[in-house]
Amino acid sequence: MSLLISIVLLITSLLLVLLILLHRGKGGGLSDLFGGGVSSSLGSSSVVERNLDRLTIFTGVLWFLCIVALNLLINH
């Protein structure tokens, strides 16, 4: 079980770094590197930014829950 949680933790960590870099004003602005990236290809930028925020928050919560679960499994 701890191996599965460790794998999920690794995947969510990498995904979280990528999602933070995709944010326009908060990260490195990686979406600008590809000619506007996500916002130019999917329509209104406010909707895309909101969905990107939601996905980043969901990934962050999943990352946090994996850390808590892994800590509980290791300590018991």
C-alpha positions as MATLAB code, in Angstrom:
seq = 'MSLLISIVLLITSLLLVLLILLHRGKGGGLSDLFGGGVSSSLGSSSVVERNLDRLTIFTGVLWFLCIVALNLLINH';
ca = [
       0.000    0.000    0.000;
       2.806    2.399    0.850;
       4.411    1.686   -2.539;
       1.192    2.665   -4.320;
       0.903    5.878   -2.313;
       4.560    6.651   -3.020;
       3.981    6.273   -6.754;
       0.899    8.511   -6.613;
       2.924   11.027   -4.580;
       5.671   11.073   -7.201;
       3.203   11.564  -10.056;
       1.293   14.306   -8.255;
       4.542   16.076   -7.357;
       5.630   16.216  -10.987;
       2.150   17.237  -12.113;
       2.013   19.967   -9.478;
       5.318   21.438  -10.670;
       4.066   21.418  -14.265;
       0.733   23.019  -13.343;
       2.404   25.756  -11.316;
       4.695   26.537  -14.236;
       1.683   26.812  -16.526;
       0.191   29.659  -14.501;
       0.755   32.934  -16.253;
       1.605   35.346  -13.477;
       2.493   32.949  -10.689;
       4.985   30.540  -12.174;
       7.433   30.751  -14.985;
       4.822   31.541  -17.608;
       5.534   28.292  -19.412;
       2.319   28.702  -21.400;
       3.771   31.805  -23.086;
       6.704   29.763  -24.324;
       4.446   27.860  -26.714;
       2.736   30.852  -28.271;
       0.114   31.498  -25.624;
      -0.192   27.838  -24.743;
      -3.427   26.811  -23.117;
      -5.289   30.101  -23.215;
      -5.056   30.709  -26.955;
      -6.179   27.233  -27.939;
      -9.145   26.795  -25.607;
     -11.026   30.063  -25.862;
     -11.506   32.604  -23.120;
      -8.470   32.937  -20.909;
     -10.477   33.547  -17.749;
     -12.255   30.198  -18.043;
      -8.999   28.415  -18.760;
      -7.252   30.125  -15.854;
     -10.087   29.171  -13.508;
      -9.964   25.549  -14.643;
      -6.182   25.548  -14.313;
      -6.544   26.945  -10.788;
      -9.069   24.244   -9.892;
      -6.869   21.506  -11.308;
      -3.859   22.858   -9.426;
      -5.803   23.001   -6.151;
      -7.133   19.466   -6.657;
      -3.627   18.178   -7.376;
      -2.260   20.000   -4.332;
      -4.914   18.502   -2.058;
      -4.241   15.030   -3.478;
      -0.499   15.573   -2.919;
      -1.130   16.610    0.687;
      -3.399   13.620    1.351;
      -0.749   11.274   -0.049;
       1.842   12.723    2.323;
      -0.493   12.360    5.314;
      -1.459    8.801    4.352;
       2.161    7.810    3.806;
       3.109    9.278    7.164;
       0.309    7.354    8.889;
       1.321    4.104    7.198;
       4.977    4.511    8.116;
       4.280    5.360   11.749;
       1.907    2.444   12.356;
];
